[in-house]
Amino acid sequence: MVVEDLARRLGLRTNPHIFFWSAGLMVAFLVLLLSFPGPIGTAFGAGREWIVTNLGWFFILGVTTWLVFLAWVALSKYGNLRLGHDADTPAYSNLSWFAMLFAGGIGTVLMFWGVAEPISHFSTPPYAGVEPYSVQASQDAMTISLYHLSLHTWAIFTLPGLAFGYFIYRYDLPMRVSSVFYPFLKERIHGPIGKTIDVFAVLGTLFGLAVSLGLGTSQINAGLTALTGIPDAVWPKVLIITALTLVATASIVAGLDKGVRRLSNLNILMAVGLMIFVLIAGDTVFLLRQIFESAGLYAQQIVPLSFWNDSMAQFTDEGGWGWQGGWTVFYWAWTVTWAPFMGVFLARISRGRTIRQFVGGVLIAPSLFTLVWFVIFGWSAMQIDGIGGTGGTISAAVADSVPLAMFAFFDNFPAATLISGIAVVVVALFFATSSDSASLVVDMLCSGTGEAGPTRQRVFWGLS
């Protein structure tokens, strides 16, 4: 056939139907976006409003249901089953495994929102009747931030990762999203229906990742603006994306074991170092006390938050759906676009682990890290901004430009310029690890194997 011949001439080792359909639709979609940004933006805006208004409750209920199911399956008799054959053992140490899943998953998001989200809720409380900058506003801000980026977010990654790992390794199926549908489709996963599922998974991964890389690029540009005076404009962002794509592509060429693992380990060490600096340079005793108190507040509020969907907003909010439409539902929808990428990536690095180990590691460990991260950065920022006051420089920076939040925060610490520079490097490394992880996963989704494809093939997805 034509596509098989074309793939062979280009030196590709992939499923040509999935590869060329994904690449072609990606290019076509980008051409349409660049040619008709106004009408497409209007159509997407209308679609988003309809989804938020009519299905926002379903997103919230769905993610909560996933979390409950994962807790049950990990604690049940099925928790002893391995993702793979019974004799398989884990390929990576716990430290490297954690670093890869964290850096590939949500590192950029924590750097972007670690200060900005608590300050946003602190200055503009989601609940009616709560005074901005009050003690209650600060506690609510921390609890809601943890709700958004800890257990529930990682449940969205863990469930597909568990499904991929179970079916791909125990049933010896291709490393594709369509393999999860094997109980329903059987051998039809290898036909047009299965290939269609995989094409949509590739496109979802590419465009979902673009949101996170866009946030990371904006934050790097904001940091460079604060450090060097480089303007916050389109052309610096293009240069940043170009430079970091080259770094990510070099990591892609090196492969998962050498490139992604080493970058991830370096990245997590630098991020932890940054967090420890803030802990020591800030109000250390207050922050240590808050780690335990915030964990308790989160534990108290996780059940009501898990089912809260602001249903009374139609009587109190002119927008009709309420505050969660722009926050919680946005987070869940965005995270779901990452689910195919993170699910396959987690399955790829988790072969040999039991279901209990997998759920415990992927769900609990990053959530605990997120708790500590948000407490140290979020509570430090709110304390500096003035709890019980009227707001300060950090909330003003967030209101002006969210990407500036982290750097406005570091201005209140010793060696602010040096620390801001390190933060830029950390964000850049998170950018690179997210990009190269996703590129390797997209290549796997197209080829159906966990082995690295030809270099040109992986570089194509890295550049894409």
VOTORDO-31077 format. One record per residue: residue in one letter; x, y, z of N, C-alpha, C in turn. Coordinates in steps of 0.2 Angstrom, whole numbers, padded with zeros to 4 digits, always signed. Example, Ala and Ser with C-alpha at 12.3 -4.5 7.8 and 13.67 -1.06 7.14 Angstrom:
BEGIN
A+0066-0028+0039+0062-0022+0039+0066-0016+0039S+0064-0011+0035+0068-0005+0036+0064+0000+0039
This chain:
BEGIN
M+0004-0006+0000+0000+0000+0000+0004+0006+0000V+0001+0012-0002+0005+0018-0002+0008+0020+0004V+0004+0020+0010+0007+0023+0016+0013+0018+0018E+0012+0012+0017+0018+0007+0020+0024+0009+0016D+0023+0010+0009+0029+0011+0005+0032+0018+0007L+0028+0023+0008+0031+0029+0010+0034+0029+0017A+0032+0025+0022+0035+0024+0028+0042+0021+0027R+0042+0016+0023+0048+0012+0022+0053+0016+0018R+0051+0021+0014+0056+0025+0010+0059+0030+0015L+0055+0032+0020+0057+0037+0025+0061+0034+0031G+0061+0028+0031+0065+0024+0036+0062+0024+0043L+0055+0024+0042+0051+0024+0049+0050+0017+0051R+0049+0016+0057+0047+0010+0060+0041+0011+0065T+0035+0011+0061+0029+0013+0065+0023+0011+0061N+0017+0012+0064+0011+0010+0061+0010+0016+0056P+0010+0015+0049+0010+0021+0045+0003+0024+0045H-0002+0020+0046-0009+0023+0046-0010+0028+0052I-0008+0026+0058-0008+0030+0064-0003+0036+0063F+0003+0035+0061+0008+0040+0060+0006+0046+0056F+0004+0044+0049+0002+0049+0044-0004+0052+0046W-0009+0049+0048-0016+0052+0050-0015+0057+0055S-0011+0055+0060-0010+0060+0066-0006+0066+0064A+0000+0065+0060+0004+0070+0058+0000+0075+0053G-0004+0072+0048-0008+0076+0044-0013+0080+0047L-0017+0077+0052-0022+0081+0055-0019+0086+0059M-0013+0085+0062-0010+0090+0066-0008+0096+0062V-0005+0095+0056-0004+0100+0052-0010+0104+0049A-0015+0100+0047-0021+0103+0045-0024+0108+0050F-0024+0105+0056-0027+0109+0062-0023+0115+0063L-0017+0115+0063-0013+0121+0064-0014+0126+0059V-0014+0124+0052-0015+0128+0047-0022+0132+0048L-0027+0128+0050-0034+0131+0051-0033+0136+0057L-0030+0135+0062-0029+0139+0068-0026+0146+0066L-0021+0145+0062-0017+0151+0060-0020+0155+0055S-0025+0152+0051-0028+0155+0045-0035+0158+0048F-0038+0155+0052-0044+0158+0055-0045+0158+0062P-0040+0162+0066-0040+0162+0073-0046+0164+0076G-0049+0170+0073-0055+0173+0076-0061+0168+0076P-0064+0166+0070-0069+0161+0070-0068+0155+0074I-0062+0152+0074-0061+0146+0078-0061+0147+0085G-0058+0153+0087-0058+0154+0094-0065+0155+0097T-0070+0159+0093-0077+0159+0095-0080+0153+0095A-0079+0148+0090-0082+0142+0091-0080+0138+0097F-0073+0138+0098-0071+0134+0104-0073+0137+0110G-0074+0144+0111-0077+0147+0117-0084+0145+0118A-0088+0145+0113-0095+0143+0113-0095+0135+0116G-0091+0131+0113-0091+0124+0114-0089+0123+0122R-0084+0127+0124-0081+0126+0131-0087+0129+0136E-0090+0134+0134-0096+0136+0138-0101+0131+0139W-0103+0128+0133-0108+0123+0134-0106+0117+0138I-0100+0115+0137-0097+0109+0141-0097+0111+0148V-0094+0117+0150-0094+0119+0157-0101+0119+0160T-0106+0122+0157-0112+0123+0159-0116+0116+0160N-0115+0112+0155-0119+0106+0155-0116+0100+0158L-0109+0100+0157-0105+0094+0159-0100+0095+0165G-0100+0101+0167-0095+0102+0173-0096+0098+0178W-0102+0097+0180-0104+0092+0186-0101+0085+0185F-0101+0083+0178-0099+0076+0176-0092+0075+0177F-0088+0081+0175-0081+0080+0176-0079+0079+0183I-0082+0083+0188-0081+0083+0195-0083+0076+0198L-0089+0074+0196-0091+0067+0199-0086+0062+0196G-0085+0062+0190-0081+0057+0186-0074+0056+0190V-0070+0062+0191-0064+0062+0194-0064+0059+0201T-0069+0061+0205-0070+0058+0211-0071+0051+0211T-0075+0049+0207-0076+0041+0206-0070+0038+0204W-0066+0040+0200-0059+0037+0198-0055+0036+0205L-0055+0042+0209-0051+0042+0215-0053+0036+0220V-0060+0036+0220-0063+0031+0225-0061+0024+0222F-0062+0023+0216-0060+0016+0213-0053+0014+0214L-0048+0019+0213-0041+0017+0214-0040+0015+0221A-0043+0019+0225-0041+0017+0233-0044+0010+0234W-0050+0008+0231-0053+0001+0232-0048-0004+0229V-0046-0003+0223-0043-0008+0219-0036-0009+0222A-0033-0004+0225-0026-0005+0228-0026-0009+0235L-0032-0008+0238-0033-0011+0245-0036-0018+0244S-0039-0019+0238-0042-0026+0238-0037-0031+0236K-0040-0037+0235-0035-0043+0233-0032-0042+0227Y-0034-0038+0222-0031-0037+0216-0025-0033+0216G-0024-0030+0222-0018-0026+0223-0011-0029+0222N-0011-0036+0223-0005-0040+0223-0004-0042+0215L-0008-0041+0211-0007-0042+0204-0001-0038+0201R+0003-0040+0197+0009-0036+0194+0007-0033+0187L+0009-0028+0186+0009-0025+0179+0014-0028+0175G+0012-0034+0172+0017-0038+0169+0016-0045+0171H+0021-0050+0169+0021-0057+0171+0023-0057+0179D+0021-0063+0182+0022-0063+0189+0029-0063+0191A+0034-0065+0186+0041-0065+0188+0044-0058+0186D+0041-0053+0183+0044-0047+0182+0046-0043+0188T+0051-0039+0187+0053-0035+0193+0054-0028+0190P+0053-0023+0194+0054-0016+0192+0060-0014+0189A+0060-0010+0183+0066-0009+0179+0070-0003+0182Y+0066+0001+0186+0070+0008+0189+0069+0008+0196S+0074+0011+0199+0074+0012+0207+0068+0016+0208N+0066+0016+0215+0060+0020+0217+0062+0028+0216L+0068+0030+0217+0070+0037+0216+0069+0039+0209S+0072+0035+0204+0072+0037+0197+0065+0037+0195W+0061+0032+0197+0054+0031+0195+0050+0037+0197F+0051+0039+0203+0047+0045+0206+0049+0051+0202A+0055+0052+0201+0058+0058+0197+0055+0058+0190M+0055+0053+0187+0052+0053+0180+0045+0054+0180L+0041+0051+0184+0034+0052+0184+0032+0059+0186F+0036+0062+0190+0034+0068+0193+0036+0074+0187A+0042+0073+0185+0045+0078+0180+0041+0077+0173G+0039+0071+0172+0035+0071+0165+0028+0073+0166G+0025+0073+0173+0018+0074+0174+0017+0081+0175I+0019+0084+0181+0016+0090+0183+0021+0095+0186G+0027+0094+0185+0032+0099+0187+0031+0106+0185T+0030+0107+0178+0029+0114+0176+0023+0117+0179V+0018+0113+0180+0012+0116+0183+0013+0118+0190L+0017+0114+0194+0018+0117+0201+0023+0123+0201M+0028+0123+0197+0032+0129+0196+0027+0135+0195F+0023+0134+0190+0018+0140+0188+0013+0142+0193W+0010+0137+0196+0004+0139+0201+0006+0138+0208G+0012+0136+0210+0014+0136+0217+0013+0142+0221V+0014+0148+0218+0013+0154+0221+0006+0157+0219A+0005+0156+0212+0000+0160+0209-0007+0158+0211E-0008+0151+0212-0015+0149+0213-0017+0151+0221P-0013+0149+0226-0015+0151+0232-0016+0159+0233I-0012+0163+0230-0013+0170+0230-0019+0172+0226S-0021+0169+0221-0027+0170+0217-0033+0169+0222H-0033+0164+0225-0039+0162+0229-0039+0166+0236F-0033+0168+0238-0032+0172+0244-0035+0179+0243S-0033+0182+0237-0035+0189+0235-0043+0189+0232T-0045+0184+0229-0052+0183+0227-0055+0177+0229P-0057+0176+0235-0060+0170+0238-0066+0167+0234P-0065+0160+0233-0071+0157+0229-0077+0157+0232Y-0077+0157+0239-0083+0156+0243-0086+0163+0244A-0093+0163+0244-0096+0170+0245-0096+0171+0253G-0095+0178+0254-0095+0180+0261-0088+0179+0265V-0083+0177+0261-0076+0177+0264-0072+0183+0262E-0069+0186+0267-0066+0192+0266-0059+0191+0262P-0057+0195+0257-0051+0194+0254-0045+0195+0259Y-0040+0191+0259-0034+0192+0263-0035+0190+0270S-0041+0187+0272-0042+0185+0279-0039+0179+0280V-0039+0177+0287-0037+0170+0289-0041+0165+0285Q-0047+0165+0285-0051+0161+0282-0050+0160+0274A-0049+0166+0271-0047+0166+0264-0040+0162+0263S-0036+0163+0267-0029+0159+0266-0030+0152+0267Q-0034+0150+0272-0035+0143+0273-0039+0139+0267D-0044+0143+0265-0048+0141+0259-0043+0140+0253A-0039+0145+0252-0034+0145+0246-0030+0139+0246M-0027+0138+0252-0023+0132+0252-0026+0125+0251T-0032+0125+0254-0036+0118+0253-0038+0117+0246I-0041+0123+0243-0043+0122+0236-0037+0121+0231S-0031+0124+0232-0025+0123+0228-0023+0115+0229L-0023+0112+0235-0022+0105+0236-0027+0101+0232Y-0033+0103+0233-0038+0099+0229-0037+0099+0222H-0035+0104+0219-0034+0104+0212-0028+0101+0209L-0023+0100+0213-0016+0098+0211-0013+0092+0214S-0017+0089+0219-0014+0083+0222-0018+0076+0220L-0022+0074+0225-0025+0067+0224-0029+0067+0217H-0033+0071+0216-0038+0071+0211-0034+0072+0204T-0029+0076+0203-0026+0077+0197-0022+0070+0196W-0019+0067+0201-0015+0061+0200-0019+0055+0199A-0026+0055+0201-0030+0050+0199-0032+0050+0192I-0032+0056+0189-0033+0056+0181-0027+0053+0178F-0021+0053+0180-0015+0050+0177-0015+0042+0179T-0017+0041+0185-0016+0034+0188-0020+0029+0185L-0027+0031+0184-0031+0026+0181-0030+0023+0174P-0028+0028+0170-0026+0025+0163-0020+0022+0163G-0015+0024+0167-0009+0021+0168-0009+0014+0170L-0014+0013+0175-0015+0006+0178-0018+0002+0172A-0023+0005+0169-0026+0001+0163-0021-0001+0158F-0017+0004+0156-0012+0002+0150-0007-0003+0153G-0005-0002+0159+0000-0007+0161-0003-0014+0162Y-0009-0015+0164-0012-0021+0165-0013-0025+0159F-0016-0021+0154-0018-0025+0148-0012-0026+0143I-0008-0021+0143-0002-0021+0138+0003-0026+0140Y+0004-0027+0147+0009-0032+0149+0006-0039+0150R+0001-0039+0153-0002-0046+0155-0005-0049+0149Y-0007-0045+0144-0011-0048+0138-0006-0048+0132D+0000-0045+0133+0005-0044+0127+0002-0040+0121L-0001-0035+0123-0004-0030+0118+0000-0025+0116P-0001-0021+0110+0003-0016+0108+0002-0010+0113M+0008-0006+0114+0008+0000+0118+0004+0006+0115R-0003+0005+0115-0007+0010+0112-0013+0011+0117V-0016+0016+0116-0022+0018+0120-0028+0013+0118S-0028+0011+0112-0033+0006+0110-0033-0001+0113S-0027-0002+0116-0027-0009+0120-0031-0009+0126V-0033-0003+0129-0037-0003+0135-0044-0006+0133F-0046-0005+0127-0052-0007+0124-0053-0014+0122Y-0048-0018+0124-0048-0025+0122-0053-0029+0124P-0056-0028+0131-0061-0032+0133-0068-0031+0129F-0068-0025+0126-0074-0023+0122-0073-0025+0115L-0068-0023+0112-0067-0023+0105-0063-0030+0102K-0060-0033+0107-0056-0039+0105-0051-0037+0100E-0051-0041+0094-0046-0040+0089-0047-0034+0085R-0053-0031+0086-0054-0025+0082-0050-0019+0084I-0046-0020+0090-0042-0014+0092-0036-0014+0086H-0035-0019+0082-0030-0018+0077-0033-0016+0070G-0039-0014+0070-0043-0012+0064-0044-0005+0064P-0048-0002+0060-0050+0005+0059-0052+0008+0066I-0056+0005+0070-0059+0008+0076-0053+0009+0081G-0049+0004+0081-0043+0005+0086-0038+0010+0084K-0037+0010+0077-0032+0016+0074-0035+0023+0075T-0042+0023+0075-0045+0030+0076-0044+0032+0083I-0045+0027+0088-0044+0029+0095-0037+0031+0096D-0032+0028+0093-0025+0030+0094-0023+0037+0090V-0026+0038+0085-0025+0045+0082-0028+0050+0086F-0033+0049+0089-0036+0055+0094-0032+0055+0100A-0029+0050+0102-0025+0050+0108-0018+0054+0106V-0015+0053+0101-0009+0056+0099-0011+0064+0098L-0016+0066+0095-0018+0073+0094-0020+0076+0101G-0023+0072+0106-0024+0075+0112-0018+0076+0116T-0013+0071+0115-0007+0072+0119-0003+0078+0116L-0003+0079+0110+0001+0085+0107-0002+0091+0109F-0009+0092+0108-0012+0099+0110-0013+0100+0117G-0014+0094+0121-0014+0095+0128-0007+0097+0131L-0002+0094+0129+0005+0096+0131+0006+0103+0129A+0004+0106+0124+0005+0113+0121+0003+0118+0127V-0003+0116+0130-0005+0121+0136+0000+0121+0141S+0003+0116+0143+0008+0116+0149+0014+0119+0146L+0017+0118+0140+0023+0121+0138+0022+0128+0137G+0016+0130+0135+0014+0137+0134+0015+0141+0141L+0012+0138+0146+0013+0141+0153+0020+0141+0155G+0024+0136+0154+0031+0136+0155+0035+0141+0152T+0033+0142+0145+0037+0147+0141+0035+0154+0144S+0029+0155+0145+0027+0162+0148+0031+0163+0155Q+0031+0158+0159+0035+0159+0165+0042+0160+0164I+0045+0157+0160+0053+0158+0158+0054+0165+0155N+0049+0167+0151+0050+0174+0148+0049+0179+0153A+0044+0178+0158+0043+0183+0164+0049+0183+0168G+0052+0177+0169+0058+0177+0173+0064+0181+0170L+0065+0179+0164+0070+0183+0160+0069+0190+0160T+0063+0192+0159+0061+0199+0159+0063+0203+0166A+0061+0199+0172+0063+0202+0178+0071+0202+0179L+0074+0197+0176+0082+0196+0177+0086+0201+0173T+0084+0201+0166+0088+0204+0161+0084+0210+0158G+0078+0211+0158+0074+0216+0155+0072+0214+0148I+0073+0208+0146+0070+0205+0140+0063+0206+0139P+0060+0209+0134+0053+0211+0134+0049+0204+0134D+0043+0205+0137+0038+0199+0138+0034+0200+0131A+0036+0197+0126+0033+0197+0119+0033+0191+0116V+0031+0191+0110+0031+0184+0106+0037+0182+0104W+0042+0186+0101+0048+0184+0099+0053+0181+0104P+0053+0183+0110+0057+0180+0115+0054+0173+0117K+0047+0172+0117+0044+0166+0118+0046+0161+0112V+0046+0163+0106+0048+0159+0100+0055+0156+0101L+0060+0161+0103+0067+0159+0104+0067+0154+0110I+0063+0155+0116+0064+0151+0121+0061+0144+0119I+0056+0143+0116+0053+0137+0113+0058+0133+0109T+0061+0137+0104+0066+0134+0100+0072+0131+0104A+0075+0135+0108+0081+0133+0112+0079+0127+0116L+0073+0127+0120+0072+0121+0124+0070+0115+0120T+0067+0116+0114+0065+0110+0110+0072+0107+0108L+0077+0111+0106+0083+0108+0105+0086+0103+0110V+0085+0106+0117+0088+0102+0122+0084+0096+0123A+0077+0097+0122+0072+0091+0123+0074+0086+0117T+0075+0088+0111+0077+0084+0106+0083+0080+0107A+0088+0083+0110+0094+0079+0112+0093+0074+0117S+0089+0075+0122+0087+0070+0126+0083+0065+0123I+0079+0066+0118+0075+0061+0115+0079+0057+0111V+0085+0059+0108+0089+0055+0104+0093+0050+0109A+0094+0053+0115+0098+0049+0120+0093+0043+0122G+0087+0044+0122+0082+0039+0124+0080+0039+0131L+0075+0035+0133+0072+0035+0140+0077+0034+0145D+0081+0029+0145+0085+0027+0150+0091+0033+0152K+0094+0035+0146+0099+0040+0147+0097+0047+0147G+0093+0049+0142+0091+0056+0142+0085+0058+0147V+0079+0055+0147+0074+0057+0151+0075+0056+0158R+0078+0050+0160+0080+0048+0167+0085+0053+0170R+0090+0055+0166+0095+0059+0169+0092+0066+0170L+0089+0069+0165+0086+0075+0165+0081+0076+0171S+0077+0070+0172+0072+0070+0177+0075+0070+0184N+0080+0066+0185+0084+0066+0191+0087+0073+0193L+0090+0076+0188+0093+0083+0189+0088+0088+0191N+0082+0087+0187+0077+0092+0188+0074+0092+0195I+0072+0086+0197+0069+0085+0204+0074+0087+0209L+0080+0086+0209+0085+0088+0214+0085+0096+0214M+0085+0099+0209+0085+0106+0209+0079+0109+0211A+0073+0106+0210+0067+0108+0212+0066+0108+0220V+0069+0102+0222+0069+0101+0230+0074+0106+0233G+0079+0107+0230+0084+0112+0233+0081+0119+0233L+0077+0121+0228+0074+0127+0228+0068+0128+0234M+0065+0122+0235+0060+0122+0240+0063+0122+0247I+0069+0119+0248+0072+0119+0254+0075+0126+0256F+0077+0129+0251+0079+0136+0252+0074+0141+0254V+0068+0140+0251+0062+0144+0253+0060+0142+0261L+0060+0136+0262+0059+0134+0269+0064+0137+0274I+0070+0137+0273+0075+0139+0277+0075+0147+0278A+0075+0150+0272+0075+0157+0272+0069+0160+0274G+0063+0157+0274+0057+0159+0276+0056+0158+0283D+0049+0159+0285+0047+0157+0292+0047+0150+0293T+0053+0147+0295+0053+0139+0295+0048+0136+0300V+0048+0139+0306+0043+0135+0311+0036+0136+0308F+0034+0142+0306+0027+0143+0304+0026+0138+0298L+0030+0137+0293+0029+0132+0288+0029+0125+0290L+0033+0123+0294+0033+0116+0297+0027+0115+0300R+0024+0120+0304+0018+0119+0307+0012+0118+0302Q+0013+0122+0297+0007+0122+0292+0007+0116+0288I+0013+0112+0287+0013+0106+0283+0008+0101+0286F+0008+0101+0293+0003+0096+0296-0004+0099+0297E-0004+0106+0298-0011+0109+0298-0014+0109+0292S-0011+0110+0286-0014+0110+0280-0016+0103+0278A-0012+0098+0279-0014+0092+0278-0021+0090+0281G-0021+0092+0288-0028+0091+0291-0033+0095+0288L-0032+0101+0286-0038+0105+0283-0040+0101+0276Y-0035+0099+0273-0036+0096+0266-0040+0089+0267A-0038+0085+0273-0042+0079+0274-0049+0081+0276Q-0050+0086+0280-0057+0088+0282-0061+0090+0276Q-0058+0093+0271-0062+0096+0266-0062+0092+0259I-0058+0087+0259-0058+0083+0253-0065+0080+0251V-0069+0078+0255-0075+0075+0253-0080+0080+0251P-0081+0086+0255-0086+0091+0252-0083+0094+0246L-0077+0095+0245-0074+0098+0239-0075+0093+0233S-0074+0087+0234-0075+0082+0229-0082+0081+0226F-0087+0084+0229-0093+0084+0227-0096+0091+0226W-0093+0096+0228-0095+0103+0227-0095+0105+0219N-0100+0107+0216-0100+0109+0209-0104+0116+0209D-0104+0120+0214-0106+0127+0214-0113+0127+0211S-0118+0123+0213-0124+0122+0209-0129+0128+0211M-0127+0132+0216-0131+0138+0218-0129+0144+0214A-0124+0143+0210-0121+0149+0207-0126+0153+0202Q-0131+0149+0200-0136+0152+0195-0140+0158+0199F-0140+0158+0206-0143+0163+0209-0138+0168+0212T-0132+0167+0212-0127+0172+0215-0122+0174+0210D-0121+0171+0204-0116+0173+0199-0119+0175+0192E-0117+0180+0190-0119+0183+0183-0117+0178+0178G-0111+0175+0178-0109+0170+0173-0113+0164+0172G-0117+0162+0178-0122+0157+0177-0119+0150+0180W-0113+0148+0179-0111+0142+0181-0107+0142+0188G-0103+0148+0188-0099+0149+0195-0092+0148+0194W-0089+0149+0199-0081+0150+0200-0078+0144+0197Q-0081+0138+0198-0077+0132+0196-0076+0131+0189G-0080+0134+0185-0080+0133+0178-0073+0135+0175G-0070+0141+0178-0064+0143+0176-0058+0140+0179W-0059+0136+0185-0054+0133+0189-0054+0126+0188T-0059+0123+0193-0059+0115+0193-0060+0112+0187V-0066+0114+0183-0067+0110+0177-0062+0111+0172F-0059+0117+0172-0053+0118+0167-0047+0114+0169Y-0046+0113+0175-0040+0109+0177-0042+0101+0175W-0048+0099+0177-0049+0092+0175-0049+0091+0168A-0052+0095+0164-0052+0094+0156-0045+0094+0154W-0041+0099+0156-0034+0100+0153-0030+0093+0155T-0031+0091+0162-0028+0085+0164-0030+0079+0160V-0036+0078+0158-0038+0073+0155-0035+0072+0148T-0034+0078+0145-0030+0078+0138-0023+0075+0139W-0020+0075+0145-0014+0072+0147-0014+0065+0148A-0020+0063+0150-0021+0056+0152-0018+0050+0147P-0019+0051+0141-0016+0046+0137-0008+0046+0137F-0005+0052+0137+0002+0052+0137+0005+0050+0144M+0002+0052+0149+0004+0050+0156+0003+0043+0157G-0003+0041+0155-0005+0034+0156+0000+0029+0153V+0002+0030+0146+0007+0026+0143+0014+0027+0146F+0015+0033+0147+0022+0034+0150+0023+0031+0157L+0018+0031+0161+0018+0028+0168+0018+0020+0167A+0015+0018+0162+0015+0010+0161+0022+0008+0158R+0025+0012+0154+0031+0011+0151+0037+0010+0157I+0036+0015+0162+0042+0015+0167+0040+0011+0173S+0034+0007+0173+0031+0004+0179+0031-0004+0178R+0033-0006+0173+0032-0014+0172+0036-0017+0178G+0032-0022+0180+0035-0026+0186+0032-0024+0193R+0029-0019+0193+0027-0016+0200+0020-0019+0201T+0018-0020+0207+0011-0023+0208+0006-0017+0208I+0000-0019+0207-0005-0013+0207-0005-0009+0213R-0004-0012+0219-0004-0008+0225+0002-0004+0225Q+0008-0006+0223+0014-0002+0222+0013+0004+0218F+0010+0002+0212+0009+0007+0207+0004+0013+0209V-0002+0011+0212-0007+0016+0214-0004+0020+0220G+0000+0016+0225+0002+0020+0230+0008+0025+0228G+0012+0023+0223+0018+0027+0221+0015+0033+0217V+0011+0031+0212+0009+0036+0207+0004+0041+0210L+0000+0039+0215-0006+0043+0218-0003+0046+0224I+0000+0043+0228+0001+0046+0235+0008+0050+0235A+0013+0047+0232+0020+0051+0233+0020+0058+0230P+0017+0058+0223+0017+0065+0220+0012+0070+0224S+0007+0067+0227+0002+0071+0231+0005+0074+0237L+0009+0069+0241+0013+0072+0247+0018+0077+0245F+0021+0076+0239+0026+0081+0237+0022+0088+0235T+0017+0087+0232+0013+0093+0230+0010+0097+0237L+0008+0093+0242+0006+0096+0248+0012+0100+0251V+0018+0097+0252+0024+0101+0254+0026+0107+0250W+0025+0106+0244+0027+0112+0239+0022+0117+0240F+0016+0116+0240+0011+0121+0240+0011+0125+0247V+0012+0121+0252+0013+0124+0259+0019+0129+0259I+0025+0126+0257+0031+0131+0258+0030+0137+0253F+0028+0136+0247+0028+0142+0242+0021+0146+0244G+0016+0142+0244+0009+0146+0245+0009+0150+0252W+0010+0146+0257+0009+0150+0264+0015+0155+0264S+0021+0154+0262+0026+0159+0262+0023+0165+0258A+0020+0164+0252+0018+0170+0248+0012+0174+0252M+0008+0170+0255+0002+0173+0258+0004+0177+0264Q+0009+0174+0268+0012+0177+0274+0015+0184+0272I+0019+0184+0267+0023+0190+0264+0018+0195+0262D+0012+0193+0258+0007+0197+0256+0003+0201+0261G+0003+0197+0267-0001+0200+0273-0007+0197+0274I-0007+0192+0278-0013+0189+0280-0017+0193+0285G-0023+0195+0284-0027+0200+0288-0026+0207+0286G-0022+0208+0280-0021+0215+0278-0025+0216+0272T-0022+0220+0267-0026+0222+0261-0022+0220+0255G-0018+0216+0255-0014+0213+0249-0007+0217+0249G-0003+0214+0245+0004+0216+0244+0006+0216+0237T+0013+0216+0236+0016+0216+0230+0015+0209+0226I+0014+0203+0229+0013+0197+0226+0006+0197+0223S+0001+0198+0226-0006+0198+0224-0006+0203+0218A-0003+0209+0219-0003+0214+0213+0000+0211+0207A+0006+0207+0208+0009+0204+0202+0005+0199+0199V+0001+0195+0203-0003+0190+0200-0009+0193+0196A-0011+0199+0199-0017+0202+0195-0014+0205+0189D-0008+0207+0189-0005+0210+0183-0003+0205+0177S+0000+0199+0180+0003+0194+0175+0004+0188+0180V+0000+0183+0179+0001+0176+0183+0008+0174+0182P+0012+0173+0176+0018+0171+0176+0023+0174+0180L+0022+0181+0182+0027+0185+0186+0026+0183+0193A+0021+0179+0196+0020+0178+0203+0026+0175+0206M+0029+0170+0203+0035+0166+0207+0041+0171+0208F+0042+0175+0203+0048+0180+0203+0046+0186+0208A+0040+0188+0208+0038+0193+0213+0039+0190+0220F+0038+0184+0221+0039+0181+0227+0046+0180+0229F+0051+0179+0224+0058+0178+0226+0061+0185+0227D+0058+0190+0225+0061+0197+0227+0061+0198+0234N+0057+0194+0238+0057+0195+0246+0062+0191+0249F+0067+0188+0246+0072+0183+0249+0079+0185+0247P+0084+0183+0251+0091+0185+0250+0093+0182+0243A+0098+0185+0240+0100+0183+0233+0095+0182+0228A+0090+0186+0228+0084+0186+0224+0086+0184+0217T+0091+0188+0214+0092+0187+0207+0095+0180+0205L+0099+0177+0210+0102+0171+0209+0096+0166+0209I+0092+0166+0214+0086+0161+0215+0082+0162+0210S+0080+0168+0207+0076+0168+0201+0079+0165+0195G+0085+0166+0194+0089+0162+0189+0089+0155+0189I+0089+0152+0195+0089+0145+0197+0082+0143+0195A+0077+0147+0197+0070+0145+0196+0068+0145+0188V+0071+0149+0184+0071+0149+0177+0073+0142+0174V+0079+0140+0177+0082+0134+0174+0078+0128+0176V+0075+0128+0182+0071+0123+0184+0065+0122+0180V+0061+0128+0178+0056+0128+0174+0058+0125+0167A+0064+0128+0164+0066+0126+0158+0067+0118+0158L+0070+0115+0163+0071+0108+0163+0064+0104+0164F+0060+0107+0167+0053+0104+0167+0050+0104+0160F+0051+0109+0157+0049+0110+0150+0052+0104+0146A+0058+0104+0146+0062+0099+0142+0060+0092+0144T+0059+0090+0150+0057+0083+0152+0050+0082+0150S+0045+0087+0151+0039+0085+0149+0038+0084+0141S+0042+0088+0137+0042+0088+0130+0045+0081+0128D+0051+0079+0131+0054+0073+0128+0050+0067+0130S+0047+0067+0136+0043+0062+0138+0037+0061+0134A+0034+0066+0132+0028+0066+0128+0030+0064+0121S+0036+0066+0118+0038+0064+0112+0039+0056+0111L+0042+0054+0116+0044+0047+0116+0037+0043+0117V+0032+0045+0121+0026+0042+0121+0022+0042+0115V+0022+0048+0112+0018+0048+0105+0021+0043+0100D+0028+0043+0100+0031+0038+0096+0029+0031+0098M+0028+0029+0104+0026+0023+0106+0019+0022+0104L+0014+0027+0105+0007+0026+0103+0007+0025+0095C+0011+0027+0091+0011+0026+0084+0014+0019+0082S+0019+0017+0086+0023+0011+0084+0020+0005+0087G+0017+0006+0093+0014+0001+0097+0019-0003+0101T+0025-0001+0102+0030-0005+0105+0033+0000+0110G+0036-0003+0116+0039+0001+0121+0046+0003+0119E+0049+0000+0114+0056+0001+0112+0056+0008+0108A+0062+0011+0108+0063+0018+0105+0063+0016+0097G+0059+0021+0093+0059+0020+0086+0066+0023+0083P+0066+0024+0077+0072+0027+0074+0073+0034+0076T+0079+0037+0076+0080+0044+0079+0076+0049+0075R+0075+0048+0068+0072+0053+0064+0064+0053+0066Q+0062+0048+0068+0055+0047+0070+0053+0051+0076R+0058+0049+0081+0057+0053+0088+0058+0060+0087V+0063+0062+0083+0064+0069+0083+0058+0073+0080F+0055+0070+0075+0049+0073+0072+0044+0074+0077W+0043+0070+0082+0038+0071+0087+0040+0076+0092G+0047+0076+0093+0049+0081+0097+0048+0088+0094L+0050+0089+0088+0049+0096+0085+0041+0097+0084S+0037+0092+0083+0030+0094+0083+0027+0096+0090
